Amino acid sequence: MKRSATLVLLLAGLGALLALVWVVSIGGDPAPRAAAPSARFAVDVVYADGGPPPAPEDTEVAWPADGPRTVVGRITDDGGAPVAGARVVATLPGGKTRQATADGAGRYQLDRLRPDVEALVFSATGFEPFTLTSPSFEAAPRVTLDVQLAPLPGVRGRVLVAGAPVAEARLVLRAVGGRRALAVATSDGAGRFAMSWPGDGDYHLSAYHGQHGQARVDVSAPGEVTVELPGGAWIEGRVVDADGDPVPSFSVTASPLTWMSGGPPAQSFESGDGRFELGPLAPGELKVWAAAEGYQPGEVRGITVASGDRITGVVLQLKASTVLTGRVTDARTGRPVVGASVVPAEWRSSALAEAVGAFTGEDGRYTLRALPGVRTSIRVSAEGYRSLLLGGVEGGPGDRLERDFELTPSTDARPQGELTGIGAVLMPHPNGVRLGRLVPDGPASAVLASGDVVVSVGGQSARAMGMQRVAQAIRGEEGTEVVLQVQRGGQGPTEEVVLVRGRVAFPQRHHHN
């Protein structure tokens, strides 16, 4: 009887529990809850056995003192105008950094900064940098920090194309109607530039860029200036061999036929069918080059484009190249020089020369498979050595030439180079090529003088050849002869001079032969 009573009580308790579950499941709320206030941040905690219970949901938790912050703000000048492109660099413990760039409205944002930031540096081209050492941030997930930068005297601003910053633009300030450059500058990665102010007057500020064109603005007072470039054009075409078959792997570049507007870097293509799309390219008259291993470089000239143009159907045909092989060694020890660069020195596009250049292996050997079909020079360079410029290399399509190079270890603080020639700076002259500075102890210094004019090389007219071909003809292998017809001081009759080419050292900033 007692067992039956106990069973009845258990069943009754179970029924009550089931009823409660049913009420809650259909929306009943036997104990209404107050709405929890909004928290500054959410915390999920897992407690071990025996630990304290979680905090109630209606408890606001303060932001921890060592919690990460997002630092935001605006960077402006002394007049309240935004400094677009300004940089913010946070230095963290251990030498690590975190960076941000201000947008067009001067706004920046640095995420996940701990309170132990060692320094914040705000900078922009044309402004005095501003540094906060060991900045103190309030305990909050988002901190606002506005900064005002003091401008430097002179002209400053940005170069843009379609509102985007343009890096590596060249800027020149000239007086209105004048040709002499009074100040020059180059835009940085944020498109910003700064230059000195020449004084009261009216000026033209011109910006040049090989991909986005050129523009000019009038400037009559120092301050902030924006130069908007027109934007470039695009060229589509194909690269083929002498039989018209596609060259599957190649590099292409182009540049305007205007001064101070160098073209873009070489762009490489693995199209399989020889097709390419090149751009943007500065508006104007263009020349386009293509290069590939196993071929001479090819070019197309006289393509005129305007901003936004898309030119199609350009074909560059490449002929088979001479193959140049050999070994690069240390001139003092005779040991191989590993990783030396071997490139054609006088290609019309240095970007393409680098794209198809050769490097030496562990044995110091190289193979260069992309040479022009005319007499050319080879530049050999390696870290720790003087660069070497050696001329007189020429061969027909498919020819195989062998040429070894010896590099001299560099011990000078100033960059030095060497060449095999007569040791003279060449300059244009109406009668041919004038000799500028002569390298002391070079082959030319003992026989010729600065101001003498070379009117022929090897029986060919220097005036008809032009500067580049004259330079190529004068350069050659060490120990070989070159025959010149020279006009002393550029006047009077000519006389024959025979020089033996030698190895000459020179500062790399000069153009010697």
C-alpha positions as CSV (number, residue, x, y, z in Angstrom):
1,M,0.0,0.0,0.0
2,K,2.8,2.4,0.9
3,R,4.6,1.4,-2.4
4,S,1.4,2.3,-4.4
5,A,1.1,5.7,-2.7
6,T,4.8,6.5,-3.4
7,L,4.2,5.6,-7.1
8,V,1.2,7.9,-7.3
9,L,3.2,10.8,-5.9
10,L,6.0,10.3,-8.3
11,L,3.6,10.2,-11.3
12,A,1.9,13.4,-10.1
13,G,5.2,15.2,-9.8
14,L,6.2,14.1,-13.3
15,G,2.9,15.3,-14.7
16,A,3.3,18.7,-13.1
17,L,6.8,19.0,-14.6
18,L,5.5,18.0,-18.1
19,A,2.8,20.6,-17.8
20,L,5.3,23.4,-17.0
21,V,7.5,22.4,-20.0
22,W,4.4,22.5,-22.3
23,V,3.4,26.0,-21.1
24,V,6.9,27.4,-21.8
25,S,7.1,25.7,-25.2
26,I,3.9,27.3,-26.4
27,G,4.9,30.8,-25.4
28,G,4.0,31.0,-21.7
29,D,6.3,33.1,-19.5
30,P,5.7,32.3,-15.9
31,A,8.5,34.8,-14.9
32,P,8.7,37.9,-17.2
33,R,12.3,39.2,-17.6
34,A,13.4,42.8,-17.7
35,A,15.1,43.9,-20.9
36,A,19.0,43.9,-20.5
37,P,20.8,47.2,-21.2
38,S,23.1,47.3,-24.3
39,A,26.6,46.2,-23.4
40,R,29.8,47.8,-24.6
41,F,31.1,44.4,-25.7
42,A,30.0,40.8,-25.4
43,V,32.0,38.3,-23.2
44,D,31.7,34.5,-23.5
45,V,33.2,32.7,-20.4
46,V,33.6,29.0,-19.8
47,Y,34.0,28.1,-16.1
48,A,35.7,25.1,-14.6
49,D,33.9,22.8,-12.2
50,G,33.4,24.7,-8.9
51,G,33.9,28.1,-10.5
52,P,31.6,31.1,-10.0
53,P,28.4,31.3,-12.1
54,P,28.3,33.6,-15.2
55,A,27.5,37.3,-14.7
56,P,23.8,38.1,-15.2
57,E,22.8,39.2,-18.7
58,D,21.8,42.7,-17.5
59,T,25.3,43.5,-16.2
60,E,27.3,46.1,-18.3
61,V,31.0,45.0,-18.5
62,A,33.6,47.8,-18.8
63,W,36.2,47.7,-21.6
64,P,39.4,46.2,-20.2
65,A,42.3,48.5,-19.7
66,D,44.5,46.2,-21.8
67,G,42.0,45.6,-24.5
68,P,42.6,46.4,-28.2
69,R,41.4,49.7,-29.5
70,T,40.5,51.0,-33.0
71,V,42.0,54.5,-33.4
72,V,40.2,56.7,-35.9
73,G,40.4,60.4,-36.8
74,R,41.1,63.0,-39.4
75,I,44.4,64.6,-40.5
76,T,44.1,68.2,-41.6
77,D,46.3,71.2,-42.3
78,D,46.4,74.4,-40.4
79,G,43.3,75.7,-42.3
80,G,41.2,72.6,-41.6
81,A,41.5,71.1,-45.1
82,P,42.0,67.3,-45.2
83,V,45.5,66.0,-45.9
84,A,44.7,63.2,-48.3
85,G,47.4,60.5,-48.5
86,A,48.9,61.3,-45.1
87,R,50.5,58.3,-43.4
88,V,50.0,57.1,-39.8
89,V,52.6,54.7,-38.5
90,A,52.2,53.0,-35.1
91,T,55.4,51.6,-33.5
92,L,54.7,48.6,-31.3
93,P,56.9,46.8,-28.8
94,G,59.6,44.7,-30.4
95,G,60.0,47.1,-33.4
96,K,56.8,46.0,-35.1
97,T,54.7,48.6,-36.9
98,R,51.2,49.1,-38.2
99,Q,50.3,51.7,-40.8
100,A,47.3,53.5,-42.3
101,T,46.8,56.0,-45.1
102,A,44.4,58.9,-45.0
103,D,41.6,58.9,-47.6
104,G,40.5,61.8,-49.7
105,A,38.7,63.3,-46.6
106,G,41.8,62.9,-44.4
107,R,40.2,60.0,-42.5
108,Y,42.3,57.2,-41.2
109,Q,41.8,54.0,-39.1
110,L,44.2,51.8,-37.2
111,D,42.7,48.5,-35.9
112,R,43.7,46.3,-33.0
113,L,46.1,48.6,-31.2
114,R,47.1,47.6,-27.7
115,P,47.6,50.4,-25.1
116,D,51.3,49.8,-25.1
117,V,51.9,51.6,-28.4
118,E,55.3,53.2,-28.2
119,A,54.7,56.0,-30.7
120,L,52.3,57.3,-33.4
121,V,53.8,59.3,-36.3
122,F,51.7,61.3,-38.6
123,S,53.4,62.5,-41.8
124,A,52.7,63.7,-45.3
125,T,55.0,65.1,-48.1
126,G,55.0,68.9,-47.7
127,F,54.2,68.9,-44.0
128,E,56.1,68.7,-40.7
129,P,55.8,65.2,-39.2
130,F,53.9,65.0,-35.9
131,T,54.8,62.4,-33.3
132,L,53.0,61.2,-30.2
133,T,55.3,59.2,-27.8
134,S,53.6,56.6,-25.6
135,P,50.1,57.9,-26.3
136,S,47.5,57.3,-23.6
137,F,44.2,55.9,-24.9
138,E,40.9,55.8,-22.9
139,A,39.5,52.4,-22.1
140,A,37.1,52.1,-25.0
141,P,36.8,49.9,-28.1
142,R,37.0,53.0,-30.5
143,V,39.1,56.0,-29.8
144,T,39.1,59.2,-31.9
145,L,42.3,61.1,-32.4
146,D,42.4,64.1,-34.8
147,V,45.7,65.6,-35.9
148,Q,46.6,68.9,-37.5
149,L,49.9,69.0,-39.5
150,A,51.9,72.1,-40.0
151,P,52.7,72.8,-43.7
152,L,56.2,73.4,-44.9
153,P,56.8,76.5,-47.0
154,G,56.4,76.1,-50.8
155,V,54.1,74.3,-53.2
156,R,52.7,71.0,-52.2
157,G,49.8,68.8,-53.3
158,R,48.8,65.6,-55.1
159,V,48.8,64.2,-58.6
160,L,45.7,62.2,-59.5
161,V,44.1,60.3,-62.3
162,A,40.3,59.8,-62.1
163,G,40.6,60.6,-58.4
164,A,43.3,58.0,-57.7
165,P,46.8,58.9,-56.6
166,V,49.6,58.7,-59.2
167,A,53.1,57.7,-57.9
168,E,56.4,58.5,-59.7
169,A,55.0,61.5,-61.6
170,R,57.6,64.2,-62.4
171,L,56.7,67.8,-61.6
172,V,58.4,70.9,-62.9
173,L,57.7,74.5,-61.9
174,R,58.5,77.2,-64.5
175,A,57.8,80.9,-64.8
176,V,55.0,81.7,-67.2
177,G,56.6,81.9,-70.7
178,G,59.9,80.5,-69.3
179,R,61.6,77.2,-70.2
180,R,64.1,76.9,-67.2
181,A,63.0,74.6,-64.4
182,L,62.8,76.6,-61.2
183,A,61.9,73.6,-59.0
184,V,61.3,69.9,-59.6
185,A,59.8,67.0,-57.6
186,T,58.5,63.5,-57.9
187,S,55.2,62.3,-56.4
188,D,55.3,59.6,-53.7
189,G,53.1,56.5,-53.3
190,A,50.2,58.6,-52.1
191,G,50.5,60.9,-55.1
192,R,51.9,63.7,-52.9
193,F,54.7,66.1,-53.8
194,A,56.4,69.2,-52.4
195,M,58.8,71.8,-53.9
196,S,60.3,75.1,-52.9
197,W,58.6,78.4,-53.8
198,P,60.8,80.6,-56.0
199,G,59.2,83.9,-54.9
200,D,56.4,86.3,-56.1
201,G,55.3,85.7,-59.7
202,D,53.1,83.6,-61.9
203,Y,54.1,80.1,-62.7
204,H,53.2,76.9,-64.6
205,L,53.3,73.6,-62.7
206,S,53.5,70.7,-65.1
207,A,53.2,67.0,-64.2
208,Y,54.4,64.2,-66.5
209,H,53.8,60.5,-66.2
210,G,54.5,57.7,-68.8
211,Q,51.3,55.9,-68.2
212,H,48.8,58.7,-67.4
213,G,49.9,61.6,-69.6
214,Q,50.7,65.2,-68.6
215,A,48.8,68.2,-67.3
216,R,49.6,71.8,-66.3
217,V,48.1,74.1,-63.7
218,D,48.7,77.8,-63.1
219,V,50.2,78.7,-59.7
220,S,50.6,82.2,-58.3
221,A,51.1,81.5,-54.6
222,P,52.5,78.8,-52.3
223,G,50.1,76.2,-50.9
224,E,48.1,73.1,-51.8
225,V,47.7,72.2,-55.5
226,T,46.0,69.3,-57.2
227,V,47.1,68.2,-60.7
228,E,44.7,65.9,-62.5
229,L,46.2,63.8,-65.3
230,P,44.1,62.8,-68.3
231,G,44.6,59.1,-68.1
232,G,46.2,56.7,-70.6
233,A,45.3,54.6,-73.6
234,W,45.5,50.8,-74.3
235,I,47.0,48.9,-77.2
236,E,46.1,45.3,-78.2
237,G,48.1,43.2,-80.6
238,R,50.2,40.1,-81.4
239,V,53.8,39.1,-81.3
240,V,54.9,36.7,-84.0
241,D,58.1,35.3,-85.4
242,A,59.6,35.7,-88.9
243,D,57.1,33.2,-90.4
244,G,54.1,34.9,-88.8
245,D,53.6,32.2,-86.1
246,P,52.7,33.4,-82.6
247,V,55.5,33.8,-80.0
248,P,53.9,32.2,-76.9
249,S,56.1,33.9,-74.2
250,F,57.3,37.5,-74.4
251,S,57.5,40.9,-72.8
252,V,56.2,44.2,-74.2
253,T,56.5,47.8,-73.2
254,A,56.0,51.3,-74.8
255,S,56.7,54.9,-74.2
256,P,55.8,58.3,-75.7
257,L,58.2,60.0,-78.0
258,T,58.3,63.0,-75.7
259,W,60.9,64.2,-73.2
260,M,60.6,63.4,-69.5
261,S,57.8,60.9,-70.1
262,G,59.3,57.4,-69.7
263,G,57.1,54.5,-70.3
264,P,55.8,51.8,-68.0
265,P,57.7,48.7,-66.9
266,A,57.8,45.8,-69.2
267,Q,54.7,43.6,-69.0
268,S,55.2,39.9,-69.5
269,F,52.7,37.6,-71.3
270,E,52.3,33.9,-71.5
271,S,49.4,34.0,-73.9
272,G,50.2,31.0,-76.1
273,D,48.7,32.7,-79.2
274,G,51.0,35.8,-79.0
275,R,48.3,38.2,-78.0
276,F,48.8,41.1,-75.6
277,E,47.0,44.0,-74.0
278,L,49.3,46.9,-72.9
279,G,48.3,49.9,-70.9
280,P,47.7,52.4,-69.6
281,L,50.0,54.4,-71.8
282,A,50.4,58.2,-71.8
283,P,48.6,59.9,-74.7
284,G,50.8,61.0,-77.6
285,E,53.0,59.4,-80.3
286,L,54.2,56.0,-79.0
287,K,56.7,53.4,-79.9
288,V,56.1,49.8,-78.8
289,W,58.8,47.2,-78.2
290,A,58.6,43.4,-77.7
291,A,61.3,40.9,-76.6
292,A,61.5,37.2,-76.1
293,E,64.2,34.7,-75.5
294,G,65.6,33.4,-78.8
295,Y,64.6,36.5,-80.7
296,Q,65.9,40.0,-81.6
297,P,63.8,42.8,-80.1
298,G,61.0,44.1,-82.4
299,E,59.4,47.5,-82.4
300,V,56.6,49.5,-84.0
301,R,56.7,53.3,-84.2
302,G,54.4,56.1,-85.0
303,I,51.3,55.0,-83.0
304,T,49.3,58.1,-81.9
305,V,46.8,57.7,-79.0
306,A,44.5,59.9,-77.0
307,S,43.3,59.5,-73.4
308,G,40.9,56.5,-73.2
309,D,41.8,55.1,-76.7
310,R,42.0,51.4,-77.4
311,I,44.2,50.6,-80.4
312,T,43.9,47.1,-81.8
313,G,45.7,45.1,-84.5
314,V,49.3,46.0,-83.7
315,V,51.7,43.3,-84.9
316,L,55.3,43.0,-83.7
317,Q,57.5,40.6,-85.7
318,L,60.6,39.2,-84.1
319,K,63.6,37.7,-85.9
320,A,65.9,34.9,-84.5
321,S,68.6,36.2,-82.2
322,T,72.3,35.6,-81.9
323,V,73.1,33.4,-78.8
324,L,75.9,34.7,-76.6
325,T,77.4,32.4,-74.0
326,G,80.4,32.5,-71.7
327,R,81.7,32.7,-68.2
328,V,82.0,35.6,-65.7
329,T,84.9,35.4,-63.2
330,D,86.6,37.4,-60.6
331,A,89.5,39.4,-62.2
332,R,91.7,38.8,-59.2
333,T,91.1,35.2,-58.2
334,G,89.7,33.7,-61.4
335,R,86.8,32.2,-59.5
336,P,83.3,32.1,-61.0
337,V,81.0,35.0,-60.1
338,V,77.6,33.5,-59.2
339,G,74.4,35.5,-59.9
340,A,76.0,38.1,-62.2
341,S,73.5,39.9,-64.5
342,V,74.3,39.9,-68.2
343,V,72.1,42.2,-70.3
344,P,72.2,44.0,-73.7
345,A,73.3,47.5,-72.7
346,E,71.8,49.7,-75.4
347,W,68.4,48.3,-76.0
348,R,66.0,51.1,-76.6
349,S,64.0,49.8,-73.6
350,S,66.1,49.0,-70.5
351,A,62.9,47.4,-69.1
352,L,62.9,44.7,-71.8
353,A,66.7,44.2,-71.5
354,E,66.2,43.3,-67.9
355,A,63.2,41.1,-68.7
356,V,65.2,38.8,-71.0
357,G,68.7,39.2,-69.4
358,A,70.8,36.3,-68.2
359,F,72.3,35.4,-64.9
360,T,75.3,33.2,-64.1
361,G,75.0,29.9,-62.4
362,E,77.3,28.2,-59.8
363,D,80.0,27.7,-62.5
364,G,79.8,31.4,-63.5
365,R,78.4,30.5,-67.0
366,Y,75.5,32.4,-68.7
367,T,73.6,32.1,-71.9
368,L,72.0,35.3,-73.4
369,R,69.4,34.5,-76.0
370,A,68.0,37.9,-76.9
371,L,70.4,40.2,-78.7
372,P,69.6,42.9,-81.2
373,G,70.7,42.2,-84.8
374,V,73.3,45.1,-84.8
375,R,76.6,45.7,-83.1
376,T,75.8,46.1,-79.4
377,S,77.4,46.4,-75.9
378,I,76.9,44.0,-73.0
379,R,76.6,45.2,-69.4
380,V,77.7,42.7,-66.7
381,S,77.1,43.5,-63.0
382,A,77.2,41.7,-59.7
383,E,77.1,42.7,-56.1
384,G,80.5,43.6,-54.7
385,Y,82.0,44.3,-58.2
386,R,82.4,47.2,-60.6
387,S,79.9,46.9,-63.5
388,L,81.5,46.2,-66.9
389,L,80.4,47.6,-70.2
390,L,82.0,45.8,-73.1
391,G,81.2,46.7,-76.7
392,G,81.7,45.1,-80.1
393,V,79.3,42.2,-79.9
394,E,77.5,41.4,-83.2
395,G,76.3,38.3,-85.0
396,G,73.6,37.1,-87.4
397,P,70.4,35.3,-86.7
398,G,71.1,31.9,-85.1
399,D,74.9,32.6,-84.7
400,R,76.5,31.4,-81.4
401,L,79.2,33.6,-79.9
402,E,81.4,33.0,-76.9
403,R,82.5,35.8,-74.7
404,D,84.0,35.7,-71.2
405,F,84.0,38.6,-68.7
406,E,86.2,39.5,-65.8
407,L,84.8,41.7,-63.0
408,T,86.9,43.8,-60.8
409,P,86.0,43.7,-57.0
410,S,84.7,47.1,-55.9
411,T,86.6,48.8,-53.0
412,D,85.4,52.4,-53.6
413,A,82.7,54.2,-51.6
414,R,81.4,55.8,-54.8
415,P,79.8,53.5,-57.5
416,Q,82.3,52.7,-60.1
417,G,82.1,51.0,-63.5
418,E,84.5,49.9,-66.2
419,L,84.3,49.7,-69.9
420,T,86.5,48.6,-72.8
421,G,86.9,51.7,-75.1
422,I,89.0,54.9,-75.3
423,G,87.8,56.6,-72.1
424,A,85.9,59.7,-73.2
425,V,82.5,61.3,-72.7
426,L,80.8,61.8,-76.0
427,M,78.6,64.8,-76.8
428,P,76.7,65.8,-80.0
429,H,78.3,68.2,-82.5
430,P,77.2,69.4,-85.9
431,N,80.3,67.8,-87.5
432,G,80.0,64.5,-85.7
433,V,80.7,63.7,-82.0
434,R,82.6,66.0,-79.7
435,L,84.8,64.6,-76.9
436,G,83.9,65.9,-73.5
437,R,85.8,64.9,-70.3
438,L,88.6,62.4,-70.9
439,V,89.3,59.7,-68.3
440,P,92.8,60.2,-66.9
441,D,95.2,57.5,-68.1
442,G,92.7,56.3,-70.6
443,P,93.7,55.6,-74.2
444,A,92.2,58.9,-75.5
445,S,93.8,61.1,-72.8
446,A,97.4,60.6,-74.2
447,V,96.5,61.6,-77.8
448,L,93.3,63.6,-77.8
449,A,91.9,66.6,-75.9
450,S,88.5,67.7,-74.6
451,G,86.8,69.6,-77.4
452,D,88.2,67.6,-80.3
453,V,85.5,66.4,-82.7
454,V,85.4,62.8,-84.2
455,V,84.1,63.1,-87.7
456,S,84.5,59.5,-88.7
457,V,85.0,56.0,-87.1
458,G,86.4,53.2,-89.2
459,G,85.9,55.2,-92.4
460,Q,82.2,55.9,-91.7
461,S,80.8,59.4,-91.2
462,A,80.1,60.1,-87.5
463,R,77.5,62.6,-88.5
464,A,75.6,60.1,-90.5
465,M,76.0,57.3,-87.9
466,G,74.6,59.3,-84.9
467,M,75.6,59.2,-81.3
468,Q,74.5,55.7,-80.5
469,R,76.2,54.0,-83.5
470,V,79.4,56.0,-82.9
471,A,79.5,54.9,-79.3
472,Q,79.0,51.3,-80.4
473,A,81.8,51.6,-83.0
474,I,84.3,53.1,-80.6
475,R,83.7,50.5,-78.0
476,G,85.1,47.0,-78.5
477,E,87.3,44.3,-77.0
478,E,90.3,45.3,-74.9
479,G,93.5,45.4,-77.0
480,T,91.8,46.0,-80.4
481,E,92.3,49.1,-82.5
482,V,89.9,51.8,-83.5
483,V,90.7,54.3,-86.3
484,L,89.3,57.9,-85.9
485,Q,89.3,61.0,-88.1
486,V,89.6,63.9,-85.7
487,Q,89.1,67.6,-86.1
488,R,91.2,69.4,-83.4
489,G,89.0,71.7,-81.4
490,G,86.2,71.1,-83.9
491,Q,87.9,73.3,-86.6
492,G,90.3,73.0,-89.5
493,P,91.5,69.9,-91.3
494,T,91.1,66.4,-89.9
495,E,93.8,63.9,-89.0
496,E,93.8,60.2,-88.5
497,V,94.2,58.8,-85.0
498,V,94.6,55.1,-84.2
499,L,93.8,54.2,-80.6
500,V,94.1,50.8,-78.8
501,R,91.0,50.1,-76.7
502,G,91.6,49.5,-73.0
503,R,89.7,48.9,-69.8
504,V,88.8,52.2,-68.2
505,A,87.2,52.9,-64.8
506,F,84.6,55.7,-64.5
507,P,81.9,57.0,-62.2
508,Q,78.6,55.3,-63.2
509,R,76.6,58.5,-63.5
510,H,78.6,59.5,-66.7
511,H,78.1,58.1,-70.2
512,H,81.6,57.1,-71.4
513,N,83.1,55.3,-74.4
